[in-house]
Amino acid sequence: MLSGERDPPESLASEEDMLKKVAETSGAVGSIKKDNVVKDVKILLIIED
């Protein structure tokens, strides 16, 4: 749960930037549209509309 006691998550300019950051950062997590998933990252959860 977010309690406001820590720094907020980093905000990146695009999903492509976020994918690059997640791929390069051990333990990083991000959220993107399912259509933009690439082989360099692992899917943890898919939420259907």
DSSP file (Angstrom, degrees, kcal/mol; ACC not computed):
  #  RESIDUE AA STRUCTURE BP1 BP2  ACC     N-H-->O    O-->H-N    N-H-->O    O-->H-N    TCO  KAPPA ALPHA  PHI   PSI    X-CA   Y-CA   Z-CA
    1    1 A M              0   0    0      0, 0.0     2,-0.5     0, 0.0     0, 0.0   0.000 360.0 360.0 360.0 139.1    0.0    0.0    0.0
    2    2 A L        +     0   0    0      1,-0.1     0, 0.0     2,-0.1     0, 0.0  -0.698 360.0 172.8 -80.9 123.6    1.2    3.5   -0.8
    3    3 A S        -     0   0    0     -2,-0.5    -1,-0.1     0, 0.0     0, 0.0   0.517  46.6-116.3-110.3  -7.5    1.5    5.4    2.4
    4    4 A G  S    S+     0   0    0      3,-0.1    -2,-0.1     1,-0.0     0, 0.0   0.551  86.6 111.4  83.2   6.9    3.2    8.6    1.2
    5    5 A E  S    S+     0   0    0      2,-0.1     2,-0.2     0, 0.0    -3,-0.0   0.572  72.6  45.6 -90.6 -10.0    6.3    7.9    3.4
    6    6 A R  S    S-     0   0    0      1,-0.1    -2,-0.0     0, 0.0    -4,-0.0  -0.688 101.2 -73.5-122.9 175.7    8.6    7.2    0.5
    7    7 A D        -     0   0    0     -2,-0.2     3,-0.1     1,-0.1    -1,-0.1  -0.441  55.6-108.5 -68.2 145.3    9.5    8.8   -2.8
    8    8 A P        -     0   0    0      0, 0.0    -1,-0.1     0, 0.0     3,-0.1  -0.290  46.7 -81.4 -68.6 160.8    6.8    8.4   -5.5
    9    9 A P        -     0   0    0      0, 0.0     2,-0.1     0, 0.0     0, 0.0  -0.275  55.5 -94.9 -59.9 149.8    7.5    6.0   -8.4
   10   10 A E        -     0   0    0     -3,-0.1     2,-0.5     1,-0.0    -3,-0.0  -0.448  36.1-142.7 -67.1 137.0    9.6    7.5  -11.2
   11   11 A S        -     0   0    0     -2,-0.1     2,-0.3    -3,-0.1    -1,-0.0  -0.895  16.4-163.2-104.0 129.6    7.6    8.9  -14.1
   12   12 A L        -     0   0    0     -2,-0.5     6,-0.1     1,-0.1     3,-0.0  -0.767  26.5-119.4-114.0 160.3    8.9    8.4  -17.6
   13   13 A A  S    S+     0   0    0     -2,-0.3     2,-0.3     1,-0.1    -1,-0.1   0.770  87.8   6.3 -70.6 -28.5    8.0   10.2  -20.8
   14   14 A S  S  > S-     0   0    0      1,-0.1     4,-2.1     0, 0.0     5,-0.1  -0.954  70.9-108.0-150.6 165.5    6.8    7.1  -22.8
   15   15 A E  H  > S+     0   0    0     -2,-0.3     4,-2.8     1,-0.2     5,-0.2   0.853 119.8  57.5 -64.4 -33.8    6.1    3.4  -22.5
   16   16 A E  H  > S+     0   0    0      2,-0.2     4,-2.1     1,-0.2    -1,-0.2   0.910 106.8  47.6 -62.6 -42.4    9.3    2.8  -24.6
   17   17 A D  H  > S+     0   0    0      2,-0.2     4,-2.3     1,-0.2    -2,-0.2   0.903 112.6  49.8 -63.2 -41.3   11.3    4.7  -22.0
   18   18 A M  H  X S+     0   0    0     -4,-2.1     4,-2.7     2,-0.2     5,-0.2   0.912 109.1  51.1 -65.3 -42.9    9.7    2.7  -19.2
   19   19 A L  H  X S+     0   0    0     -4,-2.8     4,-2.5     1,-0.2    -1,-0.2   0.910 110.9  48.9 -60.5 -42.7   10.4   -0.6  -21.0
   20   20 A K  H  X S+     0   0    0     -4,-2.1     4,-1.7     2,-0.2    -1,-0.2   0.926 112.5  48.0 -62.2 -45.2   14.0    0.3  -21.4
   21   21 A K  H  X S+     0   0    0     -4,-2.3     4,-1.1     2,-0.2    -2,-0.2   0.915 113.6  46.6 -63.0 -44.5   14.3    1.3  -17.7
   22   22 A V  H  < S+     0   0    0     -4,-2.7     3,-0.5     1,-0.2     6,-0.3   0.909 111.6  51.2 -65.1 -42.4   12.6   -1.9  -16.5
   23   23 A A  H  < S+     0   0    0     -4,-2.5    -1,-0.2     1,-0.2    -2,-0.2   0.830 116.2  41.6 -63.4 -32.1   14.8   -4.1  -18.8
   24   24 A E  H  < S+     0   0    0     -4,-1.7     2,-0.6    -5,-0.2    -1,-0.2   0.575 104.5  73.3 -92.1 -11.1   18.0   -2.4  -17.5
   25   25 A T  S >< S-     0   0    0     -4,-1.1     3,-2.0    -3,-0.5    -1,-0.1  -0.905  78.6-131.2-116.5 112.8   17.0   -2.3  -13.7
   26   26 A S  T 3  S+     0   0    0     -2,-0.6    -3,-0.1     1,-0.3    -2,-0.1  -0.358  93.2  10.5 -59.2 130.0   17.0   -5.4  -11.6
   27   27 A G  T 3  S+     0   0    0      1,-0.3    -1,-0.3    -5,-0.1     2,-0.1   0.429  92.8 144.7  82.6  -0.9   13.8   -5.7   -9.6
   28   28 A A    <   -     0   0    0     -3,-2.0     2,-0.4    -6,-0.3    -1,-0.3  -0.394  29.7-165.0 -73.5 149.5   12.1   -2.9  -11.5
   29   29 A V        +     0   0    0     -2,-0.1     2,-0.3     2,-0.0    -1,-0.0  -0.986  13.4 163.0-133.1 142.3    8.3   -3.1  -12.2
   30   30 A G        -     0   0    0     -2,-0.4     2,-0.4     2,-0.0   -11,-0.0  -0.933  28.6-125.0-148.7 172.2    6.2   -1.0  -14.6
   31   31 A S        +     0   0    0     -2,-0.3     2,-0.3     0, 0.0   -13,-0.1  -0.988  33.1 155.4-128.6 136.3    2.9   -1.0  -16.3
   32   32 A I        -     0   0    0     -2,-0.4     2,-0.2   -14,-0.0     5,-0.1  -0.901  49.4 -76.2-144.8 170.9    2.2   -0.8  -20.0
   33   33 A K    >   -     0   0    0     -2,-0.3     3,-2.1     1,-0.1     4,-0.2  -0.505  43.7-120.5 -70.6 143.9   -0.5   -1.7  -22.5
   34   34 A K  G >  S+     0   0    0      1,-0.3     3,-1.4     2,-0.2    -1,-0.1   0.820 110.5  62.9 -56.9 -34.4   -0.4   -5.5  -23.4
   35   35 A D  G 3  S+     0   0    0      1,-0.2    -1,-0.3     3,-0.0    -2,-0.0   0.656  99.8  55.3 -66.4 -15.5    0.2   -4.7  -27.1
   36   36 A N  G <  S+     0   0    0     -3,-2.1    -1,-0.2     2,-0.1    -2,-0.2   0.320  75.0 127.1-103.0   7.4    3.6   -3.0  -26.2
   37   37 A V    <   -     0   0    0     -3,-1.4     2,-0.3    -4,-0.2     5,-0.0  -0.412  40.1-164.7 -66.3 138.6    5.2   -5.9  -24.3
   38   38 A V    >   -     0   0    0     -2,-0.1     3,-1.3   -19,-0.0    -2,-0.1  -0.785  33.0-107.0-120.5 166.8    8.6   -6.9  -25.6
   39   39 A K  T 3  S+     0   0    0     -2,-0.3    -2,-0.0     1,-0.2    -1,-0.0   0.628 108.0  73.5 -70.5 -13.4   10.8  -10.0  -25.0
   40   40 A D  T 3  S+     0   0    0      2,-0.0     2,-0.3     0, 0.0    -1,-0.2   0.537  96.2  52.8 -79.4  -6.8   13.2   -8.2  -22.7
   41   41 A V  S <  S-     0   0    0     -3,-1.3     2,-0.4     0, 0.0   -18,-0.1  -0.883  79.0-123.0-128.5 159.9   10.7   -8.0  -19.8
   42   42 A K        -     0   0    0     -2,-0.3     2,-0.5    -5,-0.0    -3,-0.0  -0.847  21.4-128.1-104.2 136.9    8.6  -10.5  -17.9
   43   43 A I        +     0   0    0     -2,-0.4     3,-0.1     1,-0.2    -6,-0.0  -0.726  27.7 174.3 -82.3 125.4    4.8  -10.2  -17.6
   44   44 A L        +     0   0    0     -2,-0.5     2,-0.3     1,-0.4    -1,-0.2   0.769  66.3   1.3 -97.8 -34.2    3.7  -10.5  -14.0
   45   45 A L        -     0   0    0      2,-0.0     2,-0.5     0, 0.0    -1,-0.4  -0.977  54.1-155.5-157.9 137.7    0.0   -9.8  -14.4
   46   46 A I        -     0   0    0     -2,-0.3     2,-0.6    -3,-0.1    -3,-0.0  -0.984  11.3-160.7-117.1 125.5   -2.5   -9.0  -17.2
   47   47 A I        -     0   0    0     -2,-0.5     2,-0.2     2,-0.0   -13,-0.1  -0.925  11.7-149.3-106.6 115.6   -5.6   -7.1  -16.3
   48   48 A E              0   0    0     -2,-0.6    -2,-0.0     1,-0.1     0, 0.0  -0.573 360.0 360.0 -83.1 146.2   -8.4   -7.5  -18.8
   49   49 A D              0   0    0     -2,-0.2    -1,-0.1     0, 0.0    -2,-0.0   0.461 360.0 360.0 -73.0 360.0  -10.9   -4.7  -19.4
